[in-house]
Amino acid sequence: MEKQQPTLESTLKSADTEEFIDIHFYRPIGYRWALLFQKLNITPNAVTIASIFLGIGAGVCFYFDNIWINLLGIFLLVWANSYDSADGQLARMTKQYSALGRVLDGFAGNLWFASIYVAICLRLFPEWGGWIWVLACVTGYFHSKQAEMADYYRNVHLLFLKGKAGSELDNSKDLTEKFKQLSWGKNFWAKLVLFFYRNYTTDQENWSPRLQKLFKILKEKFGEVAPQPFRDDFRQASLPLMKYTNILSFNTRSIALFTSILIGWPWLYFVFELTVLNILLVYMISRHEKICKGFTGDIKNGKYN
């Protein structure tokens, strides 16, 4: 029998976590790229690497104070993000998941924006001097935290919505055990990837202490699988925060970037990240931690026994 082509819906993470622009623009484009890459036997990691070159090309274009070159940069960054969508959709089509893919995906986004930050700094250096580099470094640090926690909370939501099979969530304890089992001599690259991925995961856990307490009590009370009533309740409580995880990801930040570039005030993008997005980051974390504290109390009080 002829193998049935996967549908667009089957390549999405979930309706809960998909953003409007992604659903109506990036996911349909990414789906078509993924179908093509599947026919050509191109792996998700290869698609991610291709997105790195497109994203860096976009950054180079933002160095120039020229509207047409800037528009080319916008086109290249949109293209890069369509590949970022495609690599995940291709992975879900072909079941090609790996820690390397997770690390590479995050690394790609970091390289895009690192190149954009450098381009903006070089463009504004004659006017701003060294202060623009200071502003960029501080902004870059918080950019990484915004993306990191948005990714984490999205995967926590997917864990309770779809189970382990539908989430890319890991924990530092298990990753540390895997790390210890690998040898630098025989498994250098795998161990190096795991080193960075473990540190990334540890950082996410350090920023969410009440969530970690919730995970601990869930495991003590119910083992590896939380009861369905708890999962349903957690999904309902977590769902309103998914819009913030999306705002802190690509689309809103790219709109702010494109606007600041096109009006000739690239520094305004840094200000947007440091103010608006950081306020949302603090609010998202505090809300999520409050939710986790409430559920921890409910479990201790026997609500889900």
Secondary structure by P-SEA (a helix, b strand, c coil): cccccccccccccccccccccccccaaaaaaaaaaaaaaacccaaaaaaaaaaaaaaaaaaaccccaaaaaaaaaaaaaaaaaaaaaaaaaaaaccccaaaaaaaaaaaaaaaaaaaaaaaaaacccccaaaaaaaaaaaaaaaaaaaaaaaaaaaaaaaaccccccccccaaaaaaaaaaccccccaaaaaaaaaaaaaaaaaaaacaaaaaaaaaaaacccccccaaaaaaaaaaaccaaaaaaaaccaaaaaaaaaaaaacccaaaaaaaacaaaaaaaaaaaaaaaaaaaaaaaaaacccc
